[in-house]
Amino acid sequence: MIDSHLHLDDEKLKDSADGIIRGLNEHSIEFVINNSCNYESMLNSVELADKYGNVYATVGMHPHDSKFFDDTFRQTMKKLASNDKVVAVGEIGLDYYYDLSDRQVQKDVFAEQIEIADRLGLPITLHIRDAYGDAADILTAQKNYLNNGVLWHCYSGSAEFARQMARKGHYFAFGGAITFKNAHKEDVLQSVPFDRILSETDSPYMSPVPLRGTVNTPYNIPIIVAKIAEIYGKQTAETEEQIRQNTLRLFKRIAR
């Protein structure tokens, strides 16, 4: 199984990350993709990927930190992306729920990182919260730069919006939220083609039921995959293999 989005370098995990990674095989986790959010996490993510064969990394700035995007970050991002273990630009996007960076700054940084990703030949991993309209507008405006794949991380939008983006060939990753009692995610997942769905934990956040309130780890991916299989009416083994194929199709630098 695969965890396409987590944060092993987060404060909640940094003291246990090495142990967690060493235990991935025994928990049937083939590999994980550690996503960056800011300058420090980007460096940490690539360092972990260099250290462990079953860890890959992304480069990019989270919308929360967009106000800190500068030429130093831009050049470091490009330099790190020359590493074959860097498989995407992310997580990038818009977050209007917390508004930790000015909205126009978020939009400008999002648009620029899309262009950088295209020059690097990498897909993008999106963090979009309460900003689906503006996100769609930016993706439309930047459509000439979307040549390497788009992944909606922790997708929380509507079924209709998912169908619109799926028609463009976008991918969608789902995690612990789909197990929540009042999530009502069945129609959203079923609006996504089976060959466009990925599994993630967003560890250390968003632990699935029955582990809500605990620190999430990639070891919980089997719970996510089983829930995805249930919603699609598929066997777990079939779902696991389809997710694997989808992940490798999107993240082309991962050779398996």
Secondary structure, DSSP 8 states (H G I E B T S, - for coil): -EEEEE-TTSTTTTTTHHHHHHTTGGGT--EEEE---SHHHHHHHHHHHHH-TTEEEEE---GGGGGG--HHHHHHHHHHTTSTTEEEEEEEEEETTT--S-HHHHHHHHHHHHHHHHHHT--EEEEEES-HHHHHHHHHHTGGG--S-EEETT--S-HHHHHHHHTTT-EEEE-GGGGSTT---HHHHHTS-GGGEEE---TTS---TT-TTS---GGGHHHHHHHHHHHHT--HHHHHHHHHHHHHHH-TT---
